[in-house]
């Protein structure tokens, strides 16, 4: 009977020791648990139905938290964590939430790691196409002073723009750039098509087909200048008994431009015909110039022609004493 109290005390002490050990292990295990945050993870989009597109400015990124043993968390390769959303069966919608998933969740769970997955909002739109004309925009200056740029042809002259509906509707023009400093006569260049909005900013998430346009600039020798005498032209006759006594032209000569070969063949520039039919009084006409082919007036296209009319029956002063 005297041994039972000692035995009981022994059992109590043993039980206390075991309980202390369990508590210590629990504390150690809890101390070994941790949380790891992975920021700016790019969210991939999978299985989007045909004819639809996700609309978004730039890359879709999120931050995810992983919980588990600290040692296991340290071994997670950041570049191997690839979140995604599965859009199987999705429809066009605005700001709809979709669950974020990870391919590695199952393998991480076996190592005691859990992920705090969340949802992401996406805008999904119909994909449409539109036909847009191509415009050529020039930069720089021609390398030779004796050449002049007179426009360019484009092949093709229009492109097909494809993308989310709201983005395609933002496109106002398709632009290609032509660097005049690299242009020579008879050359052809190619340039990538830029799709621009009403403020001339590039529109994202749209494509042009074709994406490259061939530009054939028209570059010709610069026109020469020459002073040409204005020669009025007439039709009809003054009234019976009247005649043209004098013609004054202002300006009497004008500067004209054109190719040197064309200018070399002329020294005068005619007007359109002035109608003298039935005139009895002097009159001033403003008449347009009628230049020969390949010649253009440089500064003015009209001249003032004053026609002085006098009577042929007017008495003349006597001759002699």
C-alpha positions, 0 to 999 in steps of 0.5 A: 500500500505504501508504494501506490502514492509514489507510483501515482506521483511517477505517472503524473510526472511522466504525463506532465513531461509528455504534455510539455513535449507535445506543447513544445512540438506544437509551438515549434511547428507553428513557428515554422509556418509562414506566408510568402507574397508573390507580387506582379504576377502576370495573369494568362488568359486561356480558352477564350471563345472565338470571336471574343477578345479581352480588353485591357491596358497592358499586362494583367497582374495580381499578387498572391499569398502562399501559406505553409512551412517556411522551408517549403515556401522558400523553395517556390520558384517565382518564375514558375508561378503562372496564374491564369483564368479559364474563359471557356464558355465566356461571353461579351461582358464588362467588369465580370469577375473570373477565378484565378487558378494555378496549375501547381496547386495540387503539388504544393498542397502535398507539401503543406502549401496553400494559396490564397487565390482570388478573382480578377475582373475582365472586360470581354468584347466582340472582335470586329474588323473595319476598312481604313484608308492609309495616309502618308506623313513625311519627315525630314527634307529632300537631300537635293535642293533641285528636287521637289516632293509631289506626293506619293502612291500607296500599295495598298491604299487601305488596310483592314483593322481588327481587334476588340470592338471599342478599340477598332472604333477608336481608330481614325487613320492608318499612317505610314511615315516617309523620310524625305532625307532618304528619298531618291527619284524612282525609289520605293520604300516600305513602312509599318502601318501605325493605327492612330486615334483622333488625337494621333495617339497609337491605338492598342490591341488592334492589328492592321492587315497588311501591316506593311505598306509600299510607298512610291514617292513622286520626286521631280526636278524643282520648277524654274522661274522666268518673267513672261510678257502678258499678251491680251487675247480678244474676240469680237469687234467694237461697235461700227465707227469705233476702234481700239485706240490703246491697250494697257496691261497691269502688270505687263509681265508676270513670273511663271514657273515650270520645267526648264525645257518648257520655259525655254520655248516661250517668252509671253503668256496669253490671257483668256479672250476679252470680248470687245463685241459692240464696245463704244466706251473704254473699259477695264477688264480683269481677266485670267491668264491662260498659260501654256502646258507645264507652265504656271503663274508664280504669284498671280493668275489674273491681270487688269487690261484697260481697253481705250475705245475712240470713235473713228468718226471723231473730227481730226484737227486740221493739218497745216495753216 
